[in-house]
């Protein structure tokens, strides 16, 4: 068995939620996971690394809006989601950070 070291600094939690994102224009995405540092999105539309936008999501009844910068885009290979998009959450307020932390604890 191979021992794989986790490289992320912050734990992530899988999400099943309705998401709206603008990166930089309206792009329909599915939120796969979230941490206080970033998100993993799936989309049938490609975006470019470096683009900025806004992520709006409802986390267990709590609306969350935060700025997002695309860090990487890779082909996902699945018919339902052609692209995997890794994004960093930027300019996060303490309030938003606490919302995500509370979500992570459930």
N, C-alpha and C positions, 0 to 999 in steps of 0.2 A: 504494500500500500504506500502511496506517495503522500508525504506530509506537505500540504500547501499552506504557506504563510499568508494570512490576510493582509493586504497592503493598505486598506482603507484606515484612516485615522478615526473615523466615526462609524459606529454600527448603523446598519440600514434596516429598514422594515419594509416588507412587501406591502403593496397597497392595491386595493381594488376600489377605484373611485372614478367618478366622472371628472374630467379635466378639460379646461380650456387653456390654451397657450397661444401667445403671439410671439413668434420667433423669426423675424420681426413682424410678419403679418400673420393673420389667423392660420394656424396649423393645427389640425386635429391630432391629438396624441393620446396615448394611454399611459398613465403613470404606473410604472412597475415597482419602483421602490424609492424611498426617501430617507434622508438623514439630515442632520442640522447643517451639513456642508453641501449637499447636492441631491440630484435626482437621476433616475434612469427612466427614460421615456421610450415608447415605441410609436412609430408613425409610418404611414404609407408614403409620406412626403419627406424629402431630404431637405436639410438646412445646412448651412456652412458653419464650421467651427469658428468661434469668435463672435458670431451673431448674438445679439442681446434681445431679450423680450420679457414678457411677463407671464408668470405661471399662476393660474387661478384654480384652486382645487377645494373640495369639501372633504375635510378629514373627519370622519365620524361625526358629522353634523356641525362642524366648526369651519366656516369659510376661511380660506388662507389665500393671500395674494402676495407674491414676492417676485423680485427681479431675478432673471435667470440669464446666465451666459453659457452658450453652448461650448463645451470643451472638446467633445469628440463625436463623430458620426460614423457608424459602421453598418454595412449591410447585415441585416438580421437573418435573411434567408428564409423566413417564414412568409407564407402567403398573406396572412392577416396583418403583419407588420414588417414592411420591407426594410426599415432602418431602426437601429438602436441609437439613441441620442443620450449622451452623458452631459449633464449640465451642472454648473456650480450656482449656488444661491448667493447672490451678491446684494450688498446694502441691506442686510437683514436687520430688522429692529429687534430689541429684546423681547417684545411681545410675540413676534413671529417665532423667534427661537424657542420661547417657552411653549408655544402651541405645538411645535414639532417635537420637542422633548417630551411633553405630556403624551402625545400620540405614540411615541416610541416606547413608552412604559406600559402600554396596554397590551 
